[in-house]
Amino acid sequence: MHMKNSIYIVGLALLLALPVGAATPLTGKTIALDAGHGGGENGASGYCNGVQVTEAEVNLAVRAELKALLITSGASVHDVEQLSSRHDRVADAEAAGSDVLVSIHHNGSSDTSVDYTQSFVTQRNDKALASPIHAALLAALELPNKGIKNDGYGMTVYGSLPGVLTEAYFITNTAAACDFLNYTNGATNARVQKEAQAMHDGLLEYFTQNSGGGGKGRNK
């Protein structure tokens, strides 16, 4: 079994083994969820049969699905305000007393066939958060792995929270855009749902391994 699959399965097994209503490693944690772009900025755009799908609306949909899962598992969720400054978004997450920050994005390309999973971090202790989330995304979406990269310009540059910026897949990929439209029309087992579940399971694994919350300061 590949390591990425084993991390995903272990995290899911930990949750399934708990009695209904029992405390989980997520209980009492505050998770800041940033839906990338918004506030008049659409990000990347994909098309399915001429219908536009914007990254911003996909980011919001994933956040809503993930928020519901996290709350069910006992976490508190802070919806990061969609401010124009990334620095201000991080400050908003910090002001809420968040334990970690997840910035949800989807990639874009002029090539509508391109599709892969990638995550970004900046500080050393961001990697501990990113690793289980990235592994769970790979297992759930089964897309090519472009790894966890160091990022010198995104959300993870600012503030003191352990953070990760995810690019789960390319919304400019035609299949991904069509999948999202199917989701908005009530389809189940869509990418949005798979992505949210994977991110939940990655966060569960992270807090299982870091019972104290992983520390709110960063190690450069």
KAWO-V357671 format. One record per residue. RES is the residue in three letters. D_LAST is the distance of its C-alpha to the last C-alpha in Angstrom with 1 decimal. Layout:
BEGIN
res=RES d_last=D_LAST
res=RES d_last=D_LAST
END
This chain:
BEGIN
res=MET d_last=33.2
res=HIS d_last=30.1
res=MET d_last=26.7
res=LYS d_last=26.0
res=ASN d_last=29.5
res=SER d_last=29.1
res=ILE d_last=26.0
res=TYR d_last=27.8
res=ILE d_last=31.0
res=VAL d_last=29.5
res=GLY d_last=27.9
res=LEU d_last=31.2
res=ALA d_last=33.2
res=LEU d_last=31.3
res=LEU d_last=32.2
res=LEU d_last=35.8
res=ALA d_last=36.5
res=LEU d_last=36.0
res=PRO d_last=39.2
res=VAL d_last=39.6
res=GLY d_last=38.2
res=ALA d_last=36.2
res=ALA d_last=32.7
res=THR d_last=29.9
res=PRO d_last=26.2
res=LEU d_last=25.8
res=THR d_last=28.3
res=GLY d_last=27.0
res=LYS d_last=23.6
res=THR d_last=23.1
res=ILE d_last=21.9
res=ALA d_last=21.3
res=LEU d_last=22.9
res=ASP d_last=22.7
res=ALA d_last=25.6
res=GLY d_last=24.5
res=HIS d_last=26.8
res=GLY d_last=29.9
res=GLY d_last=31.3
res=GLY d_last=33.6
res=GLU d_last=31.1
res=ASN d_last=32.1
res=GLY d_last=29.5
res=ALA d_last=31.0
res=SER d_last=34.7
res=GLY d_last=36.6
res=TYR d_last=40.4
res=CYS d_last=42.7
res=ASN d_last=46.3
res=GLY d_last=45.8
res=VAL d_last=44.0
res=GLN d_last=40.6
res=VAL d_last=37.6
res=THR d_last=34.6
res=GLU d_last=30.9
res=ALA d_last=30.7
res=GLU d_last=33.5
res=VAL d_last=32.1
res=ASN d_last=28.7
res=LEU d_last=30.7
res=ALA d_last=32.8
res=VAL d_last=30.0
res=ARG d_last=28.4
res=ALA d_last=31.9
res=GLU d_last=32.4
res=LEU d_last=29.0
res=LYS d_last=29.5
res=ALA d_last=32.9
res=LEU d_last=31.6
res=LEU d_last=28.8
res=ILE d_last=31.3
res=THR d_last=33.7
res=SER d_last=31.2
res=GLY d_last=30.7
res=ALA d_last=27.6
res=SER d_last=27.5
res=VAL d_last=26.5
res=HIS d_last=25.5
res=ASP d_last=26.5
res=VAL d_last=24.2
res=GLU d_last=26.5
res=GLN d_last=27.0
res=LEU d_last=26.1
res=SER d_last=26.1
res=SER d_last=22.7
res=ARG d_last=19.6
res=HIS d_last=17.9
res=ASP d_last=20.9
res=ARG d_last=20.8
res=VAL d_last=17.4
res=ALA d_last=18.7
res=ASP d_last=21.8
res=ALA d_last=19.9
res=GLU d_last=18.2
res=ALA d_last=21.6
res=ALA d_last=23.1
res=GLY d_last=21.1
res=SER d_last=19.7
res=ASP d_last=17.8
res=VAL d_last=16.5
res=LEU d_last=17.0
res=VAL d_last=18.9
res=SER d_last=19.9
res=ILE d_last=23.1
res=HIS d_last=24.2
res=HIS d_last=26.8
res=ASN d_last=27.0
res=GLY d_last=29.8
res=SER d_last=31.8
res=SER d_last=35.2
res=ASP d_last=36.1
res=THR d_last=37.3
res=SER d_last=37.1
res=VAL d_last=33.4
res=ASP d_last=31.5
res=TYR d_last=28.4
res=THR d_last=25.3
res=GLN d_last=21.8
res=SER d_last=18.5
res=PHE d_last=15.4
res=VAL d_last=11.7
res=THR d_last=8.7
res=GLN d_last=5.5
res=ARG d_last=5.8
res=ASN d_last=8.1
res=ASP d_last=10.0
res=LYS d_last=11.6
res=ALA d_last=13.4
res=LEU d_last=14.9
res=ALA d_last=15.8
res=SER d_last=17.4
res=PRO d_last=20.4
res=ILE d_last=21.0
res=HIS d_last=21.1
res=ALA d_last=23.3
res=ALA d_last=25.6
res=LEU d_last=26.0
res=LEU d_last=27.0
res=ALA d_last=29.5
res=ALA d_last=31.0
res=LEU d_last=31.3
res=GLU d_last=32.0
res=LEU d_last=30.7
res=PRO d_last=29.3
res=ASN d_last=25.6
res=LYS d_last=23.5
res=GLY d_last=20.3
res=ILE d_last=16.8
res=LYS d_last=15.5
res=ASN d_last=12.4
res=ASP d_last=13.3
res=GLY d_last=12.9
res=TYR d_last=15.6
res=GLY d_last=16.1
res=MET d_last=15.6
res=THR d_last=12.1
res=VAL d_last=10.8
res=TYR d_last=12.0
res=GLY d_last=12.0
res=SER d_last=10.4
res=LEU d_last=12.2
res=PRO d_last=11.4
res=GLY d_last=13.2
res=VAL d_last=15.0
res=LEU d_last=17.5
res=THR d_last=20.5
res=GLU d_last=23.2
res=ALA d_last=25.6
res=TYR d_last=28.5
res=PHE d_last=30.3
res=ILE d_last=32.5
res=THR d_last=34.3
res=ASN d_last=35.5
res=THR d_last=39.1
res=ALA d_last=39.1
res=ALA d_last=36.1
res=ALA d_last=37.7
res=CYS d_last=40.9
res=ASP d_last=39.2
res=PHE d_last=37.8
res=LEU d_last=41.3
res=ASN d_last=42.7
res=TYR d_last=40.2
res=THR d_last=41.3
res=ASN d_last=44.9
res=GLY d_last=44.2
res=ALA d_last=43.2
res=THR d_last=41.4
res=ASN d_last=38.9
res=ALA d_last=37.5
res=ARG d_last=34.1
res=VAL d_last=32.9
res=GLN d_last=33.9
res=LYS d_last=32.6
res=GLU d_last=29.2
res=ALA d_last=29.1
res=GLN d_last=30.2
res=ALA d_last=27.6
res=MET d_last=24.7
res=HIS d_last=26.4
res=ASP d_last=26.6
res=GLY d_last=23.0
res=LEU d_last=22.0
res=LEU d_last=24.6
res=GLU d_last=23.2
res=TYR d_last=19.6
res=PHE d_last=21.0
res=THR d_last=23.4
res=GLN d_last=20.7
res=ASN d_last=18.6
res=SER d_last=21.6
res=GLY d_last=19.7
res=GLY d_last=18.1
res=GLY d_last=14.8
res=GLY d_last=13.3
res=LYS d_last=12.9
res=GLY d_last=9.7
res=ARG d_last=6.2
res=ASN d_last=3.8
res=LYS d_last=0.0
END
